[in-house]
Amino acid sequence: MKSASEIKQIVIVGGGTAGWMSALILADTLAQSTAMQGVGITLLESPVVGTIGVGEGSTHALKRFFDTLRIAESEWMPACHATYKCGITFDGWSTRPGFTSYFHQFSTMVDNLTQPVFMNNVHSRLRGVDAPGWPNDYFLSAHLVRNKLAPVTPEHFPFTVNYGFHFDATLLARFLRKKALERGVRHRQCHIVASNLDARGDIASVRSQEGEEFAADLFIDCSGFTGLLIDKALKTPFHSYANDLANDAAVAMPTPHDGEIAPHTVSTALKHGWAWQIPLTTRYGNGYVYSKAYCSADQAEYELRERLGLLESDVPARHLAMKVGRVEQHWNRNCVAIGLSQGFLEPLEATALFLTQTAAAIFAAILTAGDYGERARQAYNREVNGYFDGHRDYIVAHYKTNSRPDTAYWRDRARDPGAVSDSLRQVFDTWLGGRDLAAEITRQGLDKYYPIGSWYALLAGMGVFPPPTPAQANPAYQQQAREMQEFLRRCTLNFRNHMEVLREYDRAAGEQARAA
């Protein structure tokens, strides 16, 4: 295998969001490295393989991606029909009184003032005190959603707010392609069908359906679930999450909206899985993630259509298969898998783009540092596997804490002991034992994947508490919660209406297009 300094040509196989995001991250990072300038990046995109693109949500890491590339939200959001996202509302996952819905927030600096009060009340409630422990009352992001406000902070508001986005995945890939080409990435439309290995077992070249060969020193596999390079060529072992996460299929379809939308994704528990609702500026993206072991594709589509009021509609539904798990080596020989080719978690916490972005950014940093040996590959694979496994555990925690008794699907999710890793079991034991969960999360390093506030929001939001003891009721807790709500209400006065901000972006984009 060549050293980093010997890499002169990188070929990315596959377009879509993963391919073009990887191309942009590599192009931007390598351009800032004196040693790696002049490295060519070519993306090979199949004209016959489309993107999955059913509407997407992101974590707040996507903002960092665009900020790093110096691309303004007012530019890319209108092009991708994008809206803001302050977090995720979970409806119907719990049946515990007072906790049938909760909000998983993106963090803000304001949380430094409100989260300690929330955590103190949670610990009191774990001891049996009747203290208010519903997370929605304590986080600015939840109040922004409640009032349909954009999370963009004005100059006079001295606290930062983390937020993500919703967007049309097909349009986002198209926008990223445009930006990558502007930054020197070469693009070829061709359908890759085979790989050629050299005597050492590295990939020497890939071949198109038309017989054209593309040689490179380094290959990035963004070919989706097909895994043309990482799987088909290099036979990299796959680590399935099927024993941890039962969902393996989805059905999706759009619906219109009235234009006034709250900046959040909604995840609603259904009979055999959960439904998403993602607001774009032009429509809602809707889908149902389910397990084929509990219902058929036709049954899932019927349930989703019934929920959306589309039983008599001819709106087409898209059926998707999901391969849940990860490869054991994301970087194998001279090939790095990024996107669906490296692995997939069900989209409950919008992790797909985050994992793509993270994997590409970590690898780009390693490449520019010049460390391209076996030790670097092992360290990279450990780190990326850690991200996948850490996010898997957080998603599993949603199912283990559900209290729905209505179907075998939900009952099985709650009682299946095989779905709980040792790490997650320690988290549950710490919580149920009333011990310091923040210290346990920090001890395990889990805050690298989800912050402490997220774990508290999940477990408290699901109502995982012992029954409160009325004799221990203390009005001071209620008063403190009311003070937090009033404080957050006044914070929201600094923010503008969500759709007003987006319409302003649209007008500016239109004016710019006319001027051009």
C-alpha positions in Angstrom: 0.0 0.0 0.0 1.2 3.5 -0.9 2.1 6.1 1.7 -0.1 9.3 2.0 2.6 11.3 0.1 2.4 8.9 -2.9 -1.4 9.4 -3.3 -2.0 11.4 -6.4 -5.4 10.2 -7.5 -8.6 9.5 -5.5 -11.6 8.0 -7.1 -15.0 8.1 -5.4 -17.4 5.5 -6.7 -21.0 6.6 -6.3 -22.7 10.0 -6.1 -25.7 10.9 -3.9 -25.3 12.8 -0.7 -22.6 10.5 0.6 -20.4 10.7 -2.5 -20.6 14.5 -3.0 -20.3 15.2 0.7 -17.1 13.1 0.8 -15.8 14.8 -2.3 -16.3 18.3 -0.8 -14.8 17.3 2.6 -11.7 15.8 0.9 -11.4 18.7 -1.6 -11.6 21.3 1.1 -9.3 19.6 3.5 -6.6 18.6 0.9 -6.6 22.1 -0.5 -5.4 23.4 2.9 -2.6 20.9 3.1 0.6 21.9 1.4 1.7 18.2 1.1 -1.6 17.1 -0.5 -2.2 19.9 -3.0 -2.4 18.6 -6.5 -4.2 15.4 -5.5 -6.9 14.7 -8.1 -10.4 13.7 -7.0 -12.7 12.1 -9.5 -16.3 11.1 -8.7 -17.9 8.3 -10.8 -21.7 8.6 -10.7 -24.0 6.0 -12.2 -26.7 7.4 -14.6 -28.9 4.4 -13.8 -28.7 4.2 -10.0 -30.7 6.9 -8.2 -30.5 8.1 -4.6 -32.8 6.8 -1.9 -33.8 10.4 -1.3 -37.1 10.3 0.5 -36.6 13.5 2.5 -34.0 13.7 5.2 -33.3 15.2 8.6 -29.9 16.0 10.0 -28.2 16.5 13.4 -26.6 19.9 14.1 -23.4 18.6 12.6 -24.6 19.5 9.2 -24.5 23.2 10.1 -20.8 22.7 10.9 -20.3 21.1 7.5 -21.7 24.1 5.6 -20.0 26.6 7.9 -16.6 24.9 7.3 -17.2 25.2 3.5 -18.3 28.8 3.9 -21.7 28.2 2.3 -24.5 30.3 3.8 -27.9 28.9 4.8 -29.6 31.5 2.8 -27.9 30.0 -0.3 -28.3 26.3 0.1 -31.6 26.0 2.1 -33.8 27.4 -0.7 -32.1 25.2 -3.3 -32.9 22.1 -1.2 -36.4 23.1 0.1 -34.8 23.0 3.5 -36.3 23.9 6.9 -34.8 24.2 10.3 -34.8 21.4 12.9 -34.5 22.0 16.7 -34.9 18.4 17.6 -37.3 15.4 17.5 -40.7 14.9 19.1 -41.5 11.3 20.1 -45.2 10.7 20.3 -46.8 7.5 21.7 -43.6 5.6 22.5 -44.6 5.7 26.2 -48.0 5.1 27.8 -46.9 6.4 31.2 -49.2 9.2 32.5 -47.7 12.6 31.8 -45.0 11.1 29.5 -46.9 10.0 26.3 -44.9 12.6 24.3 -41.5 14.2 24.8 -39.0 16.3 22.9 -35.3 15.4 22.3 -33.6 18.7 22.0 -30.6 20.0 20.3 -28.5 21.8 22.8 -28.2 25.6 23.4 -26.0 27.7 25.6 -29.2 28.5 27.5 -29.3 24.9 28.6 -26.4 25.7 31.0 -28.9 27.6 33.1 -31.9 25.3 32.8 -30.5 21.8 32.4 -29.1 21.6 36.0 -32.6 22.4 37.3 -34.0 19.6 35.1 -31.4 17.1 36.2 -31.9 18.0 39.9 -35.6 17.4 39.6 -35.1 14.2 37.7 -32.9 12.8 40.5 -35.5 13.9 43.1 -38.2 12.1 41.1 -36.0 9.0 40.9 -36.0 9.1 44.7 -39.8 9.1 44.7 -40.3 12.9 45.1 -43.2 14.3 43.0 -40.9 16.7 41.1 -41.7 17.8 37.5 -39.4 15.8 35.2 -40.8 16.3 31.8 -37.9 17.5 29.6 -40.0 19.8 27.3 -40.3 22.4 30.1 -36.6 22.9 30.5 -35.1 23.4 27.1 -35.1 26.4 24.8 -35.3 24.2 21.6 -38.6 22.8 22.8 -40.0 26.2 23.3 -38.9 27.3 19.8 -40.7 24.3 18.3 -43.9 25.0 20.4 -44.0 28.6 19.0 -42.9 27.7 15.4 -39.8 29.9 15.6 -36.6 29.6 13.6 -33.5 28.8 15.8 -31.4 31.6 14.1 -30.1 33.8 16.9 -30.1 37.6 16.4 -27.1 39.7 17.2 -28.5 41.0 20.5 -29.1 37.4 21.8 -25.8 36.4 23.4 -26.4 32.6 23.5 -25.6 30.2 20.7 -28.2 27.6 19.6 -27.4 24.3 17.9 -29.8 23.2 15.2 -30.1 20.8 12.3 -32.1 20.8 9.1 -34.7 19.0 7.0 -34.1 18.9 3.3 -34.9 17.1 0.0 -32.0 14.6 -0.2 -32.1 14.5 -4.0 -31.8 18.3 -4.2 -29.1 18.3 -1.6 -27.0 15.9 -3.6 -27.5 18.1 -6.7 -26.4 21.2 -4.7 -23.3 19.5 -3.3 -22.3 18.3 -6.8 -22.4 21.9 -8.0 -20.2 23.0 -5.2 -17.8 20.1 -5.6 -17.3 20.8 -9.3 -16.6 24.5 -8.5 -13.9 23.3 -6.1 -12.1 21.2 -8.7 -13.6 17.7 -8.3 -13.9 15.9 -11.6 -17.1 14.2 -12.5 -17.8 11.3 -14.8 -21.2 9.6 -15.5 -20.6 5.9 -15.8 -22.0 2.7 -14.3 -19.2 0.8 -12.5 -19.6 -2.9 -12.7 -16.3 -4.5 -11.6 -13.0 -3.9 -9.8 -9.5 -5.1 -10.6 -7.1 -6.1 -7.7 -3.3 -5.9 -7.9 -0.9 -8.6 -6.7 -1.1 -7.3 -3.1 -4.9 -7.4 -3.0 -5.4 -3.6 -3.2 -7.9 -2.2 -5.7 -5.9 -1.1 -8.8 -8.8 0.1 -10.9 -12.6 0.0 -11.5 -14.3 -0.8 -14.8 -17.4 0.7 -16.2 -20.2 -1.0 -18.0 -18.8 0.5 -21.2 -15.4 -1.1 -20.6 -13.6 2.1 -19.5 -11.1 1.6 -16.6 -10.3 4.2 -13.9 -7.1 3.7 -11.9 -6.4 5.4 -8.6 -4.2 5.2 -5.5 -7.2 5.5 -3.2 -10.8 4.6 -3.6 -13.8 5.8 -1.7 -16.8 3.5 -1.8 -20.1 5.5 -1.8 -22.0 2.9 -3.8 -24.7 2.5 -1.1 -26.0 -0.8 0.1 -24.4 -2.5 -2.9 -20.9 -2.0 -1.5 -19.3 -2.4 -4.9 -15.7 -2.1 -3.5 -15.8 -2.7 0.3 -18.0 -5.8 -0.1 -18.0 -7.1 -3.6 -14.3 -6.5 -4.3 -12.6 -6.7 -0.8 -15.1 -9.1 0.9 -15.1 -7.1 4.1 -17.0 -8.8 6.9 -20.4 -7.2 7.8 -21.5 -6.8 11.5 -25.3 -7.0 11.5 -27.4 -5.2 14.1 -30.4 -7.4 13.4 -30.3 -8.8 16.9 -30.4 -5.2 18.4 -32.7 -3.4 16.0 -35.6 -5.4 14.4 -36.7 -2.8 11.8 -35.6 -3.7 8.3 -38.0 -1.9 5.9 -39.7 1.4 5.3 -42.5 2.8 3.2 -42.6 6.5 2.3 -44.9 9.1 0.7 -45.3 12.9 0.6 -48.3 15.0 1.8 -48.9 18.8 1.4 -48.9 21.3 4.3 -50.4 24.7 4.9 -47.0 26.5 5.0 -46.9 27.1 8.8 -44.6 24.4 10.2 -42.8 23.8 13.4 -39.0 23.2 13.2 -38.9 19.6 14.4 -39.1 16.0 13.2 -42.0 14.0 14.6 -41.6 10.3 15.3 -44.9 8.5 16.2 -45.1 5.0 17.4 -47.4 2.8 15.2 -48.3 -0.9 15.5 -45.1 -2.4 14.2 -42.6 0.4 14.2 -42.7 4.2 14.0 -43.7 6.9 11.5 -41.7 10.0 10.7 -43.0 13.3 9.6 -40.4 15.7 8.1 -41.4 19.2 7.1 -39.9 20.7 3.9 -40.9 24.1 2.5 -42.9 22.4 -0.2 -44.4 19.3 1.5 -44.2 16.9 4.4 -42.0 13.8 4.0 -43.7 10.9 5.7 -42.7 7.3 6.2 -43.1 4.2 8.3 -40.1 2.2 9.5 -41.2 -1.3 10.5 -40.1 -4.9 10.9 -41.1 -7.4 8.2 -41.1 -10.1 10.9 -44.3 -8.5 12.3 -46.1 -7.1 9.2 -46.0 -7.2 5.5 -45.2 -4.3 3.1 -48.9 -4.1 2.1 -50.0 -3.9 5.8 -47.4 -1.2 6.5 -48.5 0.8 3.5 -52.1 0.5 4.5 -51.4 1.6 8.1 -49.4 4.6 6.8 -52.1 5.6 4.3 -54.7 5.3 7.0 -52.8 7.5 9.3 -52.3 10.2 6.5 -55.8 10.0 5.2 -54.7 8.6 1.9 -56.5 5.3 1.7 -58.4 6.5 -1.4 -55.5 8.5 -2.8 -53.3 7.5 -5.8 -50.2 9.1 -4.3 -47.5 6.5 -4.9 -45.6 4.9 -2.0 -41.9 4.0 -2.1 -40.9 0.8 -0.4 -37.4 0.6 0.9 -35.3 -2.3 2.3 -32.9 -1.6 5.1 -29.6 -3.4 5.8 -28.9 -2.5 9.5 -25.4 -2.9 10.7 -21.8 -1.9 9.7 -18.8 -3.3 8.1 -16.0 -4.4 10.5 -13.4 -2.4 8.6 -14.5 0.9 7.1 -11.0 1.4 5.8 -9.8 -1.8 4.2 -6.6 -1.8 2.2 -6.7 1.2 -0.1 -10.5 1.6 0.1 -12.6 3.6 2.5 -16.4 3.0 2.7 -18.5 6.0 3.4 -22.3 6.3 3.6 -24.6 3.3 3.2 -21.7 1.1 1.9 -20.1 1.3 5.4 -23.3 0.8 7.4 -26.7 2.0 8.3 -28.8 2.6 11.5 -32.5 3.0 11.3 -33.2 6.7 10.9 -34.7 7.3 14.3 -32.2 9.9 15.4 -31.1 11.2 11.9 -27.7 9.7 12.2 -27.0 8.8 8.5 -25.5 12.1 7.4 -23.8 12.6 10.7 -21.9 9.3 10.3 -21.1 10.0 6.7 -19.8 13.5 7.5 -17.9 12.2 10.6 -16.2 9.3 8.8 -15.2 11.5 5.8 -13.8 14.2 8.0 -11.8 11.9 10.3 -10.3 10.2 7.2 -9.5 13.5 5.5 -7.6 14.6 8.7 -5.6 11.3 8.8 -4.7 11.7 5.1 -3.4 15.2 5.5 -1.5 14.2 8.6 0.4 11.7 6.4 -0.3 8.7 8.6 -1.4 6.0 6.2 -0.1 2.8 7.8 -1.7 -0.2 9.5 -1.8 1.5 12.9 -3.7 4.5 11.4 -6.2 2.1 9.7 -6.9 0.2 12.9 -7.3 3.4 14.9 -9.7 4.8 12.2 -11.8 1.6 12.2 -12.0 1.5 16.0 -13.2 5.1 16.1 -15.8 4.8 13.4 -17.0 1.5 14.8 -17.4 3.3 18.1 -19.6 5.9 16.6 -21.8 3.3 15.0 -22.1 1.2 18.2 -22.6 4.2 20.4 -25.4 5.5 18.2 -26.9 2.0 18.0 -27.1 1.8 21.8 -28.9 5.2 22.1 -31.5 4.1 19.5 -32.0 0.7 21.3 -32.6 2.6 24.5 -35.8 4.1 22.9 -37.2 0.6 22.4 -36.1 -0.8 25.8 -37.9 2.0 27.6 -41.1 1.9 25.6 -44.2 0.9 27.6 -46.7 0.1 24.8 -48.6 -3.2 25.5 -50.7 -3.2 22.3 -48.7 -5.4 19.9 -46.2 -8.2 20.1 -43.7 -5.9 18.3 -43.6 -3.4 21.2 -43.7 -6.0 23.9 -40.8 -7.9 22.3 -38.8 -4.7 22.0 -39.1 -4.0 25.7 -38.3 -7.5 27.0 -35.6 -8.8 24.6 -32.5 -9.0 26.7 -30.2 -9.6 23.7 -30.7 -6.1 22.5 -28.9 -4.5 25.5 -25.1 -4.2 25.3 -23.0 -4.1 28.5 -22.6 -0.4 28.1 -26.3 0.3 27.8 -27.1 -2.1 30.7 -24.7 0.0 32.9 -26.6 3.1 31.9 -29.9 1.6 32.8 -28.6 0.2 36.1 -27.2 3.7 37.0 -30.5 5.4 36.2 -32.8 3.0 38.0 -30.4 2.9 41.0 -30.7 6.7 41.3 -27.0 7.2 40.9 -25.2 9.9 39.0 -26.0 9.2 35.3 -23.9 12.1 34.1 -20.8 10.6 35.8 -21.5 7.2 34.2 -22.0 8.7 30.8 -18.7 10.5 31.1 -16.9 7.5 32.5 -17.9 5.4 29.5 -17.2 8.2 27.1 -20.7 8.0 25.7 -21.0 11.8 25.6 -18.8 11.6 22.5 -21.9 10.2 20.7 -24.8 11.8 22.6 -24.5 14.5 25.2 -25.6 14.0 28.8 -28.7 16.1 28.3 -29.9 13.8 25.5 -29.7 10.7 27.8 -31.6 12.6 30.5 -34.2 13.7 28.0 -34.7 10.2 26.7 -35.1 8.4 30.0 -37.1 11.1 31.7 -39.1 11.8 28.6 -40.2 8.1 28.5 -41.2 8.5 32.1 -38.8 5.8 33.5 -39.4 6.8 37.1 -40.8 5.0 40.2 -44.3 6.0 41.2 -44.1 9.4 43.0 -44.9 9.5 46.7 -47.5 12.1 47.4 -46.2 12.5 51.0 -42.9 13.8 49.5 -44.5 16.5 47.3 -42.8 19.8 47.6 -44.3 23.0 46.1 -40.8 24.4 45.6 -40.2 22.0 42.7 -43.3 23.2 40.9 -42.4 26.8 41.4 -38.9 26.3 40.1 -40.3 24.6 37.0 -42.7 27.5 36.4 -39.8 29.9 36.7 -37.8 28.0 34.1 -40.8 28.0 31.7 -41.2 31.8 32.1 -37.5 32.4 31.6 -37.6 30.3 28.4 -40.8 32.0 27.2 -39.0 35.4 27.4 -36.0 33.9 25.6 -38.2 33.0 22.7 -39.2 36.7 22.2 -35.8 37.1 20.5 -36.6 34.7 17.7 -38.5 35.1 14.4 -41.2 33.0 12.9 -39.8 29.9 11.2 -41.6 30.3 7.8 -40.9 34.0 7.8 -37.2 33.4 7.8 -37.4 30.7 5.1 -39.6 32.9 2.9 -36.9 35.7 3.3 -34.3 33.2 2.0 -36.5 32.3 -0.9 -36.9 35.9 -1.9 -33.2 36.6 -1.7 -32.4 33.5 -3.8 -34.9 34.5 -6.4 -33.5 38.0 -6.6 -30.0 36.6 -7.0 -31.1 34.2 -9.7 -32.7 37.1 -11.7 -29.6 39.2 -11.3 -27.5 36.4 -12.7 
